[in-house]
Amino acid sequence: MSKKQVLTRKSAPKPDRIIAFRVISMLLPFLLLFLVEIALRTFNYGNDLSLFIEYPQDKNYLFLNPDASKRYFSNQKNATTGNVEPFKKKKENGTLRFFVLGESTTIGYPYFHNGSFHRWLLYRLTHIYPDQKFEIVNISLTAVNSYTVAGFAKEVINYEPDAVLIYTGHNEYYGALGVGSTENIGGNRFLIKLILKLRELKIIQLITNFYDKIISTTSSKNPDSEGTRMQRMVSEQKIPYQSDLYKRGVEQFQGNMDETLELFSKHNIPVLISNLVSNEKDLKPFVSFPVDSTKFPGFSLNFKLGLKAFKNKNYNSAFNFFKAADKSYSENAESNYYLGKLTYASKNYNEARRYFSKAKDLDGLRFRAPDELNTILKNLSSKYSNAHLVDTKSIFETHAANQIIGDELILEHVHPDLMGYALMSDVFFDEIEKLKIIKTSGEKISFDVLLKEMPITKIDSLSGIYKVANLKSSWPFTGTMRSDSFKINSFEEKTAYELANRKISWLDAMDRAYNYYVENHDLVNARKTVETLILEYPTDAQYYLKSAMLSGEMKDEKNAVFNFKKAFSLSPTFDIARYLFVILLKLDKPAEAIPYLDYAVANNTSRFDLNPVKNSALNIIELKNTFSKDSSDKSAPLQIAKLYFKMQNKEGAEKYARKVLVLSPGNLEAKMIISGQVKP
């Protein structure tokens, strides 16, 4: 063997070294990516995509992370934020915590705030069960769909929900990651879920941000990049009924909702999931596909003649022409819609309902969920024992003209008006009561009383109308009505207009309204405004205190007590305790007054000795028990009357003096108490 051969053999790498080098070379890119990820995390690059983050104003609370939606949007310009509704990090004993999941209807568009159904529900529950603590946290977003619901559900289970309320489905095609959306990243659910997981990595966020900058640079010259979010989110404007893309949307919804309900089922969390409502009677299909005249030669002519006759109000001829067109081809959205209008006018409501429903399903622009999604929700509710179908559609039909949903409850295509949101809250409330999620009993509030007492300001109501007017003036609506076409004269109209057009914030609008009403001594609307703020900031004692003081000025002791109690539970003070025991004694509720008397005695900041008042209250409680056992004994009510008179509680004294006179009509002491002649 030559010297060269020996050197070559010695210098040749061993097989195990070759393998090691190959492994290192394969792992090196991943190692570099790992190091970049560590570096990005060290310098806090990018966004925390957790569902909840610490509330800045109070570290003991959490709230919906404004960046939580960003994992679902490739174009961060389209990402949306939700409500700020803080809840305790550590759930307090006795608290009932509900999470609300869904889309724009679920968050209350166009009213938001107290227009949303969960605020109607919160108001009703807190007034029926004043001693029960509720946290109803709405984590819905606009422009999202079932992917967001399924994703948020995975984190919600870690926060001890007593129930989850869901309303979702209308955005399935055009919401983030929908099959017809500009945010679509493929129709494979496994691939989409993998990408969503990867978006939590900082390096992926870095790449996404770099991509966004490139897009923003090029899109400045592209007029299609602008427009409303509604318009920016739509990629496929024409999705035929039962087409492959249509079926992918249905399968996507089925898969995500099945996964969501299965997750909650595994954790024994009750789910109240609603079916979907939309405007069927008063909204013509956005897209009606042209019909092939070769395959269906009779359709086009009959449809045109029917349309002409309809416009000329020759309805009998119009019906015959549309019926002939339908016989030739029955899958045209617009033809079915006109048949619905004509059969409705002839009072054939069952047939009209069928035509309207079919027209909605055939609409090529899928801003309204097809009936197939409601079937899925019904079947899934039956599949899981913890899932309960909330039949919103039935209650809407009950309150709609001739049981077909239209403009009387829906503002445009899918968003309810205030009555509609109230009805949504009512059907969810009934299901909560039926499931006995709340263990205590309370004084019921009827739906009619709720409509009367719910604190929704005129400003909020008008602002919603103006927003919808703006919406209807843009694509895909063809109307020309705009909010600037309304008369804007009154204080409420001017403020609502500014709010609808984002010239002022909602809180600024409410502050302005409160000051305006107080200056004009309009106590009713001043209190309504404060109660609106209470629902927005349920942990702020000052709003309860303001409402209580206004109620007192209005001689409304019931609401004064309710709000003083809420303020006291959040921030107990001597003054609030004093207000409470004085009003409660005036209302002849000494047993309820004792805890506040105890607090006032222990934290007395006044110069008065409150022990005699407490002793009198205890005596009254004992005397009331005695009188309840023997209603013929006039001595007990007489002593109560004297004690109340001594406390300068004229109403209480007179109440029991009159009881004495029923038992002893000539009783002089009782008569003197009523006439005010007895010295305290």
HELIX and SHEET records of a PDB file:
HELIX    1   1 LYS A    3  SER A   11  1                                   9    
HELIX    2   2 PRO A   15  THR A   42  1                                  28    
HELIX    3   3 ALA A   68  TYR A   72  5                                   5    
HELIX    4   4 GLN A   76  ASN A   78  5                                   3    
HELIX    5   5 SER A  104  ILE A  107  1                                   4    
HELIX    6   6 HIS A  113  GLY A  115  5                                   3    
HELIX    7   7 PHE A  117  ILE A  128  1                                  12    
HELIX    8   8 SER A  146  VAL A  156  1                                  11    
HELIX    9   9 ILE A  157  TYR A  159  5                                   3    
HELIX   10  10 ARG A  189  LEU A  198  1                                  10    
HELIX   11  11 LYS A  202  SER A  219  1                                  18    
HELIX   12  12 PRO A  223  SER A  225  5                                   3    
HELIX   13  13 ARG A  229  ARG A  232  1                                   4    
HELIX   14  14 ASP A  244  LYS A  266  1                                  23    
HELIX   15  15 PHE A  299  LYS A  311  1                                  13    
HELIX   16  16 TYR A  315  SER A  328  1                                  14    
HELIX   17  17 ALA A  333  ALA A  345  1                                  13    
HELIX   18  18 TYR A  349  LEU A  362  1                                  14    
HELIX   19  19 ASP A  371  LYS A  383  1                                  13    
HELIX   20  20 THR A  392  HIS A  399  1                                   8    
HELIX   21  21 ALA A  401  GLN A  403  5                                   3    
HELIX   22  22 LEU A  418  LEU A  435  1                                  18    
HELIX   23  23 PHE A  447  GLU A  453  1                                   7    
HELIX   24  24 LYS A  458  LYS A  472  1                                  15    
HELIX   25  25 SER A  483  SER A  485  5                                   3    
HELIX   26  26 PHE A  491  ALA A  500  1                                  10    
HELIX   27  27 TRP A  506  GLU A  519  1                                  14    
HELIX   28  28 LEU A  523  GLU A  536  1                                  14    
HELIX   29  29 ALA A  541  GLU A  553  1                                  13    
HELIX   30  30 GLU A  557  LEU A  570  1                                  14    
HELIX   31  31 PHE A  574  LYS A  586  1                                  13    
HELIX   32  32 PRO A  590  ALA A  602  1                                  13    
HELIX   33  33 ASN A  611  LYS A  629  1                                  19    
HELIX   34  34 SER A  635  LYS A  646  1                                  12    
HELIX   35  35 LYS A  650  LEU A  663  1                                  14    
HELIX   36  36 LEU A  668  SER A  675  1                                   8    
SHEET    1   A 3 PHE A  52  GLU A  54  0                                        
SHEET    2   A 3 TYR A  61  LEU A  64 -1                                        
SHEET    3   A 3 PHE A  87  LYS A  88 -1                                        
SHEET    1   B 5 LYS A 133  ASN A 138  0                                        
SHEET    2   B 5 THR A  95  GLY A 102  1                                        
SHEET    3   B 5 ALA A 163  TYR A 167  1                                        
SHEET    4   B 5 VAL A 271  SER A 274  1                                        
SHEET    5   B 5 ALA A 387  VAL A 390  1                                        
END                                                                             
